[in-house]
Amino acid sequence: MSISLQGKTALITGASSGIGEAVAVALAELGANLILVARRLDRLNELADRISTGHSVNVTVIQLDIRDSSTVSSLLSNLPSPVDILVNNAGLALDSLKIQDGITVSWDTMIDTNLKGLLYVTNTLLPVMVDRGIGHVVNIGSIAGHDHYPVGNVYSATKHAVKALTQSMRIDLLGTGVRATEISPGATHTEFSEVRWKDKEKADKYYKSIKPLAPSDVADAVVYAVTRPLHVDVAQMVIYPSIQASCNHAIK
């Protein structure tokens, strides 16, 4: 059975790299039109050009910091077409410090991006989905939202919140025709650790010592969730690389 998203429009936050970029490519391969959202305009334009060259889909690029609620509202309230699939992917960790040594500015950025930014984008787009009686919200969580580990504290707290919000969202949306899915990957080779540690060499060394998930592995999970029949709602997917069994158990 062939799977197609022809005629559908997907909006992806954090689309300039990593999982967001991989999701964009995977959905374009199925014919979905794309709205790519991120802060780094040069990366977005490069991705848009690459997708447009290889696929007959429409690609719209929006430079946006999702932490700014008023800008989110103004830019995402006047889109070229209704959004059928929202992938809330933007997120980050900014340190590996014990809670007693934490940097409050980093806490604010993680909470504002991983949690409040997700809420701002969802709050802007969800009412239209509900009015149309169809739509799918996919929140990219983390195994850190299902587990706990040393120095995970605030990042882990934001991802636990994403899990709780997705579950609550599904209850609130019951009967509307709008679906909600949480996808929580384990160790995935992206810029995540480079941003967290502010040390590319350290991040590269870490990923060379293990066999992590690739961004395309997570994108495959998104594709599976959004291409199920409308009577099927994939509530949650937790995905580990085979060398990892929890946040605290991995083979190196």
Secondary structure by P-SEA (a helix, b strand, c coil): cccccccbbbbbccccccaaaaaaaaaaaabbbbbcccccaaaaaaaaaaaaacccbbbbbbbcccccaaaaaaaaacccccccbbbccccccccccccccccaaaaaaaaacccaaaaaaaaacaaaaaaaccbbbbbbccccccccccccaaaaaaaaaaaaaaaaaaaaaccccbbbbbbbbccccccccccccccaaaaaaaaaacccccaaaaaaaaaaaaaccccccccbbbbbcccccccccccc
